[in-house]
């Protein structure tokens, strides 16, 4: 609600009814959204645990693995914007559930991989079926939570990444070990089948939990529902006056493309590290991939979980978002460099420490980065603009493994250090670009961040 002295359109997040509505909404929606992204991130990265087994059992080559690891993002990019527009048409409840069920089916089919071609096709289809989940949730959260608390909710959503690796890494390693001992299948087949079925189950549950918008939220009292819908309507008005209107203008907006480049750089660092994390840990500690490597691989994500949550709670001003975001991008690059140096010089403990802080840094900066486009995009423009940023930005996940493999072949070392170093360069570029937002004209939605939030 507005009070004297507040800017026009400002959302008063200290209103008791609005605070209560935000808290109830977070408790109702966020666990389900975290579970969906947890399973999605697990199914897109568990391939790292099966690389060696696929090579031995099915003859999948290094080149096919690198192409398959990255081609996920081609299918993802092609169908991202259409999927986001379909979510806008059919509602988040149905569409997010549909995404989870269909990608779970495809993820299970990896258990039957028998050659390079099938592996590459399934990776492409996994991207197609999962397309729209992440940007759909980003848009969904921008319709439920005011800008002031949005980074906090984005950070909670991002917790699925460290959860999926902290829990998922030992889970994947454990399923491989378990499957080899007590089932007639290979361990990697059990891993793919079990984690695919988990996605199908999550999608079925989502049908009964998710709600399309605040106006349909029966878990809120009438005053709470009114406070939330009114506040989001005022913020939407501010975003409409600042940002592009309609699909075409969103797709041609220079600001949308600016943040697409930033996100592209972030994804190169994220996926270039994530895809090869089990192998890098295995090399550092001198153990074959399995339970022990899974446990050690989970440590960076545990630290990242804590860092992401704490930063998300505190990054509620424009100054903090820009300053901390720039700092975390720089830290990502520096620690990636450090992990490469440690691997090349036989320093396993230092290498693990650097990986831990690199992961914590890029997890913390993700929610901050998404706070910028959601501050000026709304409606159909948000569906198209957020979809574009995520689809093209995620092509960094396609480029990263291919780039890392190519550099390692052209500059061969036992540790593959130069391939790792190449990832950190893009984190430094992202830092420069995010700092450059200092020279942007502040949007009306961002002006709302001048208010203080207490204890949401």
Order of alpha helices (4+ residues) and beta strands (2+ residues): alpha-alpha-alpha-alpha-alpha-alpha-alpha-alpha-alpha-alpha-alpha-alpha-alpha-alpha-alpha-alpha-alpha-alpha-alpha-alpha
